[in-house]
Amino acid sequence: MNGKLWYLLTVFAFSVLAFGGCSGDGTGSSVTQSSDGQVHAKLIGMVEVSKSAAATTGTIGKLEVFNAYSTAGKSPLATADIQADGSFSGLNFTLPGAKSVILFKASLSGPPVSNLYSITPMDLTIPATGTGVTNNVSISISKASTTIATTVLGANLAPIHTDKTFASVAAAVTANGGYVLSYANNILTFTGSVTVPPAVKKVLFVGNSYTFARIAPALQYNSANVSDLTAAFNAIDPAGGNSYPVGSGVAPNPCLDNTTGCFEPHNWGGVPGIFKRLTDQAGLNYEVSISARNAATLRGQFLNTANANWDLRSNMAKQKWDLVVLQAQSDEPLPVTRSKNGNFVSFSTYLDQIEKYIHLGTGSTTSESEIFGSLANCTAAVTANPPGPGLSTANCGTSRVIPANANANPNAKIYLFQSWARPDMVEAHKCTKADISTTDGAPIVDTTCSNGANGSSTTGLNTVYYTSKATTAANLNDMTTDLHNVFFGRVISNRNFAGVAPVGDAFQRAVDSGVVKTGNFYKTDGTFDDSGSINLWWKDRTHASVHGSYLAGLIMYGTLTGLDPQSFGTNEKAFGELGITTADALKLQKVAHDTLVAAGTLPN
């Protein structure tokens, strides 16, 4: 057919920040067929970029177009610069044929650094009639479309084999939720399931080292896609933590100051990073942030008691959060007779204070005497009847200014992170402490038990609390039962909480089913024993291992999304990136599934 037919084709690429349209040179994008039968495209449009990228100038990335049948080692059909505002123009190319499978690649240099793809079969065979018809269509290059592309082409986006027909590829794309660009009733349109970017949900994880995951590779996993809200605080004042500046990085003086620990460097990904990776693979649009500090209690998070330069409470008011996860100091919810830091009154009170702050946002000038009802209540010992938080008179009388939360959201869903049972509180062993001369702070024997604070300076044995049963597994079960009852009980007593993320129950289920190591966590010389099955606990027997953090991430995914983490199966990407074997990952996915079914989160 002679002459030219013009069809408007607008391309958008979705990453983080939504835009309300596109800009260009005013001529729009076009698809044309020349008299020799070749199909030509001229594209302009917008690539969605993050707020931080949009605040920069110049180019922030590149858009490329490939023939999906021959992408490996081949030059792109065309490229265009992506400007800081997300705009691009001058993307001109000739399609390989009237029926082509095109792979779009948007490479953003950040922040954050990311690659997004879309595989789009295009059947631009000119219909018998319909000349002169113009219309707007949109091709979505999103995280969801990236998942479709990797499903159809494989994780490495390998070229389509030449024995695959256009029809078979188009069928595979639409079967996985993608679309085909073709003519219908003489109009250029989409067939198949057009991917619509899901609404953004803003998620905040509040916690301590159980949340930020303590050790590599989980510690900084996927940190480029998680907003670490305490990194700036740490850069100003790292006092009280283990994130001091790194020096040589080589033992015995890895830190700039060899009297401090530098083995927990920001930016942190941790459990939120794993959760974020899972949601991305599911095609969900979750913006994830973390506000965490070593050993932080909920009181410390709300009153900023740990470090004057760490305004943790302000992070709760930083955005209008849709989902919030609260993680307390690990043993604070436990009975005072069965833990070193048991303080249920403080734990429970500040859960409620934070819930109200996120939901209602009311500001006040108050004191802890007022928060607990009276000075007597505030100073009552944790062992009293009734118990109190055991605070000093000075603390109880200190004036506390709580600014109003301008981003309060009464519809926010707040979940409680159920802690796991700890082998270091169950199984007899020598006292240990972090070795700050190493790059991971691995535990070494502490013969003084830190001058008696953690155990007996005479015997050198650590204090343990759950010992009535014959086995470590059974004693872990007793501790898990106490934790389960506290967390689920708090959700029953305050219906403003959305639920519990049953991470502790998942750890215990893995132990009870024999999937993971169940005992003999220590050698007689006081060092750790990692022989045998999967170990959910790191060397210090309190923090999670990489396997434990992965399991926690699976539980968070199921709890916050209502989706089954076992559905990922072998296609899940995070476990391989964390160094976990496929066999182990599948076992942990099943544990997560079974735990969520037992909790009523997933249907049986």
C-alpha positions as CSV (number, residue, x, y, z in Angstrom):
1,M,0.0,0.0,0.0
2,N,1.4,3.4,-1.0
3,G,1.5,6.4,1.1
4,K,1.9,6.8,4.9
5,L,-0.5,5.8,7.7
6,W,0.1,7.6,11.0
7,Y,-0.8,6.1,14.4
8,L,0.1,7.9,17.7
9,L,2.1,5.7,20.0
10,T,3.0,7.1,23.4
11,V,5.5,5.1,25.6
12,F,5.6,5.4,29.4
13,A,8.0,3.6,31.7
14,F,7.0,3.1,35.3
15,S,9.4,3.0,38.2
16,V,8.7,5.0,41.4
17,L,7.1,8.4,41.0
18,A,3.8,8.9,39.0
19,F,3.6,11.5,36.3
20,G,0.5,13.1,35.0
21,G,1.2,13.0,31.2
22,C,3.9,13.4,28.7
23,S,5.7,16.2,27.0
24,G,7.6,16.4,23.8
25,D,8.0,18.4,20.6
26,G,4.3,18.7,20.0
27,T,4.3,16.3,17.0
28,G,3.5,13.2,19.2
29,S,4.9,9.7,18.6
30,S,4.2,7.8,15.4
31,V,4.2,4.5,13.6
32,T,4.4,4.7,9.8
33,Q,4.6,2.3,6.9
34,S,6.6,3.5,3.9
35,S,5.9,2.6,0.3
36,D,8.5,-0.2,0.4
37,G,6.4,-1.9,3.2
38,Q,8.8,-1.2,6.0
39,V,7.3,-0.1,9.4
40,H,9.0,2.8,11.1
41,A,8.5,4.2,14.6
42,K,9.2,7.6,16.1
43,L,8.7,7.6,19.9
44,I,8.7,10.3,22.5
45,G,7.3,10.0,26.0
46,M,8.1,9.8,29.7
47,V,10.0,7.5,32.0
48,E,8.9,7.6,35.6
49,V,11.7,8.4,37.9
50,S,12.2,8.7,41.7
51,K,11.8,12.0,43.5
52,S,15.5,12.2,44.2
53,A,16.3,11.6,40.5
54,A,13.8,14.1,39.4
55,A,15.5,16.7,41.6
56,T,18.8,16.3,39.6
57,T,19.6,17.8,36.2
58,G,20.9,16.3,32.9
59,T,20.3,12.8,31.8
60,I,19.6,10.0,34.3
61,G,19.4,7.0,32.1
62,K,18.9,5.5,28.6
63,L,16.0,3.9,26.8
64,E,16.8,1.2,24.3
65,V,14.7,-0.8,21.9
66,F,15.7,-4.3,20.8
67,N,14.4,-7.0,18.5
68,A,13.6,-9.7,21.0
69,Y,14.6,-12.4,18.6
70,S,18.2,-11.3,18.5
71,T,19.0,-9.2,21.6
72,A,22.1,-11.1,22.7
73,G,25.2,-9.3,21.6
74,K,23.2,-7.1,19.2
75,S,23.1,-3.4,19.1
76,P,19.7,-1.8,19.9
77,L,17.4,-0.7,17.1
78,A,17.5,2.8,18.7
79,T,18.4,4.6,21.9
80,A,17.4,7.8,23.6
81,D,18.5,9.7,26.7
82,I,16.1,9.8,29.6
83,Q,16.1,13.3,31.1
84,A,16.0,14.1,34.8
85,D,12.3,14.9,34.5
86,G,11.7,11.5,32.8
87,S,11.2,12.8,29.3
88,F,12.8,11.3,26.2
89,S,12.7,12.0,22.5
90,G,14.4,11.1,19.2
91,L,13.8,7.3,19.5
92,N,13.6,6.4,15.8
93,F,13.8,2.9,14.5
94,T,12.6,0.6,11.7
95,L,10.8,-2.5,12.9
96,P,12.3,-5.9,11.8
97,G,9.0,-6.7,10.2
98,A,5.3,-6.0,10.2
99,K,5.1,-8.7,12.9
100,S,7.8,-8.1,15.4
101,V,8.5,-8.7,19.1
102,I,10.0,-5.7,20.6
103,L,11.9,-5.5,24.0
104,F,12.0,-2.1,25.6
105,K,14.7,-1.5,28.2
106,A,14.8,1.5,30.5
107,S,18.2,1.9,32.3
108,L,18.0,4.4,35.1
109,S,21.3,5.5,36.7
110,G,19.4,6.4,39.8
111,P,18.8,7.0,42.5
112,P,17.8,4.2,42.7
113,V,19.7,2.3,40.0
114,S,17.3,0.1,38.1
115,N,16.5,-1.6,34.8
116,L,12.9,-2.0,33.7
117,Y,11.7,-4.0,30.7
118,S,8.6,-4.6,28.6
119,I,8.2,-7.3,25.9
120,T,5.6,-6.2,23.3
121,P,4.6,-8.3,20.3
122,M,3.5,-5.8,17.6
123,D,1.4,-7.0,14.6
124,L,1.4,-3.8,12.5
125,T,0.2,-5.6,9.3
126,I,-1.8,-2.9,7.6
127,P,-5.5,-3.8,7.5
128,A,-7.5,-3.7,4.2
129,T,-9.3,-0.6,5.3
130,G,-8.9,2.0,7.9
131,T,-6.4,4.4,6.3
132,G,-6.0,7.7,8.0
133,V,-7.2,6.4,11.4
134,T,-5.2,7.8,14.4
135,N,-5.4,7.0,18.1
136,N,-3.4,7.1,21.3
137,V,-2.1,3.9,22.9
138,S,0.2,3.4,25.8
139,I,2.9,0.8,26.4
140,S,3.6,0.3,30.1
141,I,7.2,-0.4,31.0
142,S,6.8,-1.3,34.7
143,K,7.9,-3.6,37.4
144,A,5.0,-5.7,36.5
145,S,5.9,-5.8,32.8
146,T,9.5,-6.6,33.8
147,T,8.2,-9.7,35.6
148,I,6.3,-10.7,32.4
149,A,9.4,-10.2,30.3
150,T,11.5,-12.4,32.6
151,T,8.8,-15.0,32.6
152,V,8.6,-15.2,28.9
153,L,12.3,-14.7,28.1
154,G,13.9,-16.1,31.2
155,A,15.7,-14.4,34.0
156,N,18.6,-13.5,31.7
157,L,16.2,-12.1,29.0
158,A,17.6,-14.5,26.4
159,P,16.7,-14.0,22.7
160,I,13.6,-15.8,21.5
161,H,14.6,-18.9,19.6
162,T,13.9,-18.7,15.9
163,D,11.6,-21.7,16.0
164,K,9.2,-19.7,18.2
165,T,6.5,-18.2,16.0
166,F,5.1,-14.7,16.5
167,A,1.7,-16.3,17.5
168,S,3.3,-18.5,20.2
169,V,5.2,-15.6,21.7
170,A,2.1,-13.4,21.6
171,A,0.1,-16.1,23.4
172,A,2.8,-16.5,26.1
173,V,2.9,-12.7,26.7
174,T,-0.9,-12.4,27.0
175,A,-1.1,-15.6,29.2
176,N,1.2,-13.9,31.7
177,G,-0.7,-10.7,31.8
178,G,0.9,-8.8,29.0
179,Y,-0.5,-7.5,25.7
180,V,-0.1,-7.4,22.0
181,L,-0.3,-4.2,19.9
182,S,-2.3,-4.9,16.7
183,Y,-5.3,-3.7,14.7
184,A,-8.9,-4.4,15.8
185,N,-11.7,-3.1,13.6
186,N,-9.2,-1.1,11.7
187,I,-8.0,0.7,14.8
188,L,-4.5,0.2,16.3
189,T,-5.2,-1.2,19.8
190,F,-4.1,-3.7,22.5
191,T,-5.3,-7.2,22.8
192,G,-4.7,-9.2,25.9
193,S,-4.4,-8.1,29.5
194,V,-3.1,-4.5,29.6
195,T,-0.9,-4.2,32.7
196,V,-2.0,-1.3,34.9
197,P,0.5,-0.2,37.5
198,P,-0.9,-1.0,40.9
199,A,-1.6,1.8,43.4
200,V,1.4,2.7,45.5
201,K,1.4,1.5,49.1
202,K,3.7,3.1,51.6
203,V,5.2,0.7,54.2
204,L,7.2,1.5,57.3
205,F,9.1,-1.0,59.3
206,V,9.9,0.2,62.9
207,G,12.3,-1.9,64.9
208,N,15.9,-2.8,65.7
209,S,18.5,-5.3,64.6
210,Y,15.9,-8.1,64.2
211,T,14.4,-5.9,61.5
212,F,17.5,-4.6,59.8
213,A,19.0,-8.2,60.0
214,R,22.3,-7.6,61.7
215,I,24.7,-9.5,59.3
216,A,25.5,-9.6,55.6
217,P,24.2,-10.5,53.1
218,A,20.8,-9.8,54.6
219,L,21.9,-6.6,56.3
220,Q,22.2,-4.5,53.1
221,Y,20.2,-6.7,50.8
222,N,18.1,-4.7,48.3
223,S,19.0,-1.5,50.2
224,A,18.9,0.6,47.0
225,N,15.2,0.0,46.9
226,V,14.5,0.6,50.6
227,S,14.5,4.1,52.2
228,D,16.8,3.8,55.3
229,L,15.4,6.7,57.4
230,T,18.1,6.4,60.1
231,A,21.2,6.5,57.8
232,A,21.3,10.2,58.1
233,F,21.1,10.1,61.9
234,N,23.9,7.7,62.0
235,A,26.1,9.8,59.8
236,I,25.7,12.7,62.3
237,D,26.1,10.6,65.5
238,P,26.7,6.9,65.5
239,A,27.0,6.7,69.3
240,G,25.4,3.7,70.9
241,G,25.4,1.6,67.7
242,N,27.8,-0.6,65.7
243,S,27.7,1.6,62.6
244,Y,30.8,3.7,63.2
245,P,32.9,4.7,60.2
246,V,34.9,1.9,58.6
247,G,38.7,2.3,58.6
248,S,40.9,-0.2,56.9
249,G,38.2,-2.8,56.9
250,V,40.8,-5.4,57.7
251,A,41.1,-7.1,61.1
252,P,42.3,-6.3,63.7
253,N,41.5,-2.7,63.0
254,P,38.5,-2.7,60.6
255,C,37.0,0.5,62.1
256,L,38.3,4.0,61.9
257,D,38.3,3.9,65.8
258,N,39.3,0.5,67.0
259,T,37.3,0.9,70.2
260,T,34.0,0.9,68.3
261,G,32.1,-1.4,66.1
262,C,31.6,-0.7,62.4
263,F,30.1,-4.1,61.4
264,E,26.5,-2.8,60.7
265,P,27.1,-0.2,58.0
266,H,24.2,1.7,56.5
267,N,22.3,1.7,54.2
268,W,20.2,-1.1,55.6
269,G,17.9,-3.5,53.6
270,G,17.3,-6.4,56.0
271,V,13.8,-7.9,56.3
272,P,12.2,-4.9,54.6
273,G,14.6,-5.4,51.7
274,I,13.6,-9.0,51.3
275,F,9.9,-8.1,51.6
276,K,10.4,-5.4,49.0
277,R,12.0,-7.8,46.6
278,L,9.1,-10.3,47.0
279,T,6.5,-7.6,46.3
280,D,8.3,-6.4,43.2
281,Q,8.3,-10.0,41.9
282,A,4.6,-10.1,42.5
283,G,4.1,-7.0,40.5
284,L,3.0,-5.0,43.6
285,N,3.9,-1.3,44.0
286,Y,5.2,-0.9,47.5
287,E,7.4,1.9,48.7
288,V,9.3,0.5,51.7
289,S,11.1,2.4,54.5
290,I,12.9,1.3,57.6
291,S,13.4,3.2,60.9
292,A,15.6,1.0,63.1
293,R,18.3,1.3,65.8
294,N,20.3,-1.3,67.7
295,A,18.4,-2.7,70.7
296,A,15.6,-0.1,70.3
297,T,12.6,-0.5,72.5
298,L,9.2,0.9,71.6
299,R,9.6,3.5,74.3
300,G,12.9,4.5,72.8
301,Q,11.3,4.8,69.3
302,F,8.4,7.0,70.6
303,L,10.3,9.2,73.1
304,N,13.7,9.3,71.3
305,T,15.5,8.2,74.5
306,A,18.4,6.4,72.8
307,N,20.3,9.3,71.2
308,A,19.4,13.0,71.0
309,N,20.4,13.1,67.4
310,W,18.2,10.2,66.4
311,D,14.6,11.5,66.0
312,L,13.0,8.1,65.5
313,R,9.5,9.4,66.3
314,S,9.7,11.9,63.4
315,N,10.1,8.9,61.0
316,M,6.6,7.7,62.0
317,A,5.3,11.1,60.9
318,K,7.4,11.4,57.8
319,Q,4.7,10.1,55.4
320,K,1.1,9.0,55.4
321,W,1.8,5.3,55.8
322,D,-0.5,2.6,54.5
323,L,1.2,-0.3,56.4
324,V,3.3,-0.2,59.5
325,V,5.2,-3.0,61.2
326,L,6.2,-2.6,64.8
327,Q,9.1,-4.7,66.3
328,A,9.9,-4.4,70.0
329,Q,13.1,-5.4,71.9
330,S,13.1,-9.1,71.6
331,D,12.6,-10.2,75.2
332,E,10.8,-7.2,76.5
333,P,7.3,-8.7,76.1
334,L,8.2,-11.8,78.2
335,P,7.6,-12.3,81.9
336,V,10.2,-10.6,84.1
337,T,11.2,-13.9,85.7
338,R,11.9,-15.5,82.3
339,S,13.9,-12.7,80.6
340,K,16.7,-10.2,81.1
341,N,14.7,-7.3,79.8
342,G,11.1,-8.3,80.5
343,N,8.9,-5.3,80.9
344,F,5.4,-6.0,79.6
345,V,3.9,-2.8,80.9
346,S,6.3,-0.6,79.0
347,F,6.0,-2.8,75.9
348,S,2.2,-2.7,75.9
349,T,1.9,1.0,76.8
350,Y,4.2,2.2,74.0
351,L,2.6,-0.1,71.5
352,D,-0.7,1.8,72.2
353,Q,1.1,5.2,72.2
354,I,2.6,4.5,68.7
355,E,-0.7,3.1,67.4
356,K,-2.5,6.3,68.4
357,Y,0.2,8.5,67.0
358,I,0.1,6.8,63.6
359,H,-3.7,6.7,63.5
360,L,-4.7,10.0,65.1
361,G,-1.5,12.0,65.3
362,T,-2.5,14.1,68.3
363,G,0.4,16.1,69.7
364,S,0.9,17.0,73.4
365,T,3.3,18.1,76.1
366,T,3.3,15.3,78.6
367,S,5.3,13.2,81.0
368,E,5.6,9.5,81.6
369,S,3.7,10.0,84.9
370,E,0.8,11.1,82.8
371,I,1.3,8.4,80.2
372,F,1.2,5.7,83.0
373,G,-1.5,7.3,85.0
374,S,0.5,8.5,88.0
375,L,3.9,8.8,89.4
376,A,3.3,5.7,91.5
377,N,2.4,3.7,88.5
378,C,5.4,5.0,86.6
379,T,7.9,4.1,89.2
380,A,6.3,0.8,90.2
381,A,8.9,-2.0,89.7
382,V,8.5,-4.6,86.9
383,T,8.2,-7.2,89.7
384,A,5.5,-5.4,91.7
385,N,1.9,-6.5,91.9
386,P,0.6,-4.9,89.8
387,P,3.8,-4.4,87.8
388,G,5.0,-1.1,86.4
389,P,7.7,0.0,84.0
390,G,10.2,0.5,86.8
391,L,11.2,4.0,85.7
392,S,13.0,6.5,87.9
393,T,11.3,9.5,89.4
394,A,13.4,11.8,87.2
395,N,12.4,10.0,84.1
396,C,8.7,10.0,85.1
397,G,8.7,13.7,85.6
398,T,10.6,14.7,82.5
399,S,8.6,16.9,80.2
400,R,8.1,15.2,76.8
401,V,7.0,17.3,73.8
402,I,5.2,15.1,71.2
403,P,4.7,17.1,68.0
404,A,1.4,16.5,66.1
405,N,1.7,13.9,63.3
406,A,0.5,15.8,60.2
407,N,0.6,12.6,58.3
408,A,-1.6,10.6,60.6
409,N,-3.7,8.0,58.8
410,P,-6.7,6.4,60.6
411,N,-6.8,3.8,57.8
412,A,-3.2,2.6,58.3
413,K,-2.9,-1.1,59.0
414,I,-0.5,-1.6,61.9
415,Y,1.0,-5.1,62.4
416,L,3.1,-6.5,65.3
417,F,6.3,-8.3,64.5
418,Q,6.2,-11.4,66.7
419,S,9.8,-12.1,67.9
420,W,11.3,-15.6,67.7
421,A,12.5,-17.7,70.6
422,R,16.3,-17.5,71.2
423,P,18.7,-20.4,71.7
424,D,20.9,-18.1,73.8
425,M,18.1,-17.9,76.4
426,V,17.4,-21.6,76.4
427,E,20.6,-23.7,75.9
428,A,23.4,-23.6,78.5
429,H,26.6,-21.9,77.2
430,K,29.5,-19.7,78.1
431,C,29.0,-15.9,78.0
432,T,30.0,-14.2,74.7
433,K,30.4,-10.7,73.4
434,A,30.8,-9.1,70.0
435,D,34.4,-9.0,68.7
436,I,34.8,-5.5,67.4
437,S,38.1,-6.3,65.8
438,T,36.2,-8.3,63.1
439,T,34.2,-7.1,60.2
440,D,31.1,-8.9,61.4
441,G,31.3,-8.6,65.2
442,A,31.2,-12.4,65.6
443,P,30.8,-13.5,69.2
444,I,33.8,-14.5,71.3
445,V,33.9,-15.9,74.8
446,D,33.5,-13.3,77.6
447,T,34.9,-14.8,80.8
448,T,33.5,-11.9,82.9
449,C,30.0,-12.1,81.5
450,S,30.4,-8.3,81.1
451,N,31.1,-8.1,84.8
452,G,28.1,-10.2,85.7
453,A,25.5,-8.4,83.7
454,N,24.8,-11.4,81.4
455,G,25.6,-14.3,83.7
456,S,28.0,-15.5,86.3
457,S,31.5,-13.9,86.4
458,T,32.5,-16.9,88.5
459,T,31.4,-19.7,86.2
460,G,31.5,-17.7,83.0
461,L,28.1,-19.2,82.1
462,N,25.3,-17.1,80.5
463,T,22.0,-16.9,82.3
464,V,19.3,-19.0,80.6
465,Y,15.6,-18.7,81.3
466,Y,13.6,-21.6,79.6
467,T,15.0,-24.8,81.0
468,S,12.2,-26.9,82.3
469,K,12.1,-29.3,79.3
470,A,14.6,-32.0,78.4
471,T,15.5,-30.6,74.9
472,T,16.4,-27.3,73.4
473,A,13.6,-27.6,70.9
474,A,11.0,-28.1,73.7
475,N,12.3,-25.1,75.6
476,L,12.3,-23.0,72.5
477,N,8.6,-24.0,72.1
478,D,7.9,-22.8,75.7
479,M,9.4,-19.4,74.9
480,T,7.5,-19.2,71.5
481,T,4.3,-20.0,73.3
482,D,4.8,-17.0,75.7
483,L,5.7,-14.7,72.8
484,H,2.7,-15.9,70.8
485,N,0.3,-15.3,73.6
486,V,1.6,-11.8,74.3
487,F,1.5,-10.6,70.7
488,F,-1.8,-12.2,69.7
489,G,-3.2,-11.1,73.0
490,R,-2.3,-7.4,72.3
491,V,-4.1,-7.5,69.0
492,I,-7.2,-8.9,70.8
493,S,-7.0,-6.2,73.5
494,N,-6.5,-3.4,71.0
495,R,-8.5,-3.9,67.8
496,N,-6.9,-0.9,66.2
497,F,-4.0,-3.2,65.3
498,A,-4.5,-5.1,62.0
499,G,-2.8,-8.3,63.1
500,V,0.4,-10.2,63.9
501,A,3.2,-11.1,61.6
502,P,3.9,-14.6,63.1
503,V,7.6,-14.8,62.5
504,G,8.3,-16.4,65.9
505,D,5.7,-19.1,65.2
506,A,7.3,-19.8,61.8
507,F,10.7,-20.3,63.5
508,Q,9.2,-22.7,65.9
509,R,7.3,-24.6,63.2
510,A,10.5,-25.0,61.3
511,V,12.1,-26.4,64.5
512,D,9.2,-28.7,65.4
513,S,9.1,-30.1,61.8
514,G,12.8,-30.9,61.8
515,V,13.4,-28.6,58.8
516,V,16.1,-26.6,60.7
517,K,18.7,-27.1,63.5
518,T,16.9,-27.9,66.7
519,G,19.6,-28.1,69.3
520,N,23.4,-28.3,70.1
521,F,23.9,-24.7,69.2
522,Y,27.1,-24.4,71.2
523,K,30.3,-26.3,71.6
524,T,31.7,-27.0,75.1
525,D,34.4,-24.3,74.6
526,G,31.7,-21.7,74.2
527,T,31.9,-21.2,70.5
528,F,29.0,-21.8,68.1
529,D,28.2,-25.1,66.4
530,D,26.7,-24.7,62.9
531,S,26.9,-28.3,61.9
532,G,23.8,-30.1,60.6
533,S,20.6,-28.7,59.2
534,I,19.6,-25.2,58.2
535,N,20.2,-22.8,61.1
536,L,17.7,-20.0,61.5
537,W,20.0,-18.2,64.1
538,W,23.3,-16.5,63.5
539,K,26.4,-17.2,65.5
540,D,25.2,-15.2,68.5
541,R,22.1,-17.3,68.8
542,T,19.8,-14.3,69.1
543,H,19.8,-12.7,65.7
544,A,18.5,-14.4,62.6
545,S,20.8,-16.0,60.1
546,V,20.3,-15.3,56.5
547,H,17.9,-18.2,56.4
548,G,16.0,-16.8,59.3
549,S,15.8,-13.3,57.8
550,Y,14.5,-14.9,54.5
551,L,11.8,-16.8,56.5
552,A,10.9,-13.5,58.2
553,G,10.6,-11.8,54.9
554,L,8.3,-14.5,53.6
555,I,6.0,-14.1,56.6
556,M,6.0,-10.3,56.2
557,Y,5.0,-10.8,52.5
558,G,2.2,-13.1,53.3
559,T,0.9,-11.0,56.3
560,L,1.0,-7.6,54.6
561,T,-0.2,-8.7,51.2
562,G,-2.5,-11.6,51.9
563,L,-0.7,-13.6,49.2
564,D,0.9,-17.0,49.5
565,P,4.8,-16.9,49.6
566,Q,4.9,-20.5,48.6
567,S,3.4,-19.6,45.2
568,F,6.8,-18.2,44.2
569,G,8.5,-21.6,44.2
570,T,11.7,-22.0,42.3
571,N,11.1,-18.8,40.4
572,E,11.6,-16.6,43.5
573,K,14.8,-14.5,43.1
574,A,15.7,-13.3,46.6
575,F,16.9,-16.6,48.0
576,G,19.5,-17.1,45.2
577,E,20.7,-13.5,45.7
578,L,21.1,-14.2,49.4
579,G,23.1,-17.4,48.8
580,I,20.3,-19.8,49.9
581,T,19.9,-23.1,48.0
582,T,16.7,-23.8,46.1
583,A,16.0,-26.9,48.2
584,D,16.3,-24.8,51.4
585,A,14.2,-22.0,50.0
586,L,11.4,-24.3,49.1
587,K,11.4,-25.8,52.6
588,L,11.2,-22.3,54.2
589,Q,8.5,-21.2,51.8
590,K,6.4,-24.2,52.9
591,V,7.0,-23.4,56.6
592,A,5.8,-19.8,55.9
593,H,2.8,-21.1,54.0
594,D,1.8,-23.5,56.8
595,T,2.4,-20.8,59.5
596,L,0.2,-18.3,57.7
597,V,-2.6,-20.9,57.2
598,A,-2.4,-21.7,61.0
599,A,-2.6,-18.0,61.8
600,G,-5.7,-17.6,59.6
601,T,-3.9,-15.2,57.2
602,L,-4.2,-17.6,54.3
603,P,-7.1,-20.0,53.6
604,N,-6.6,-23.7,54.4
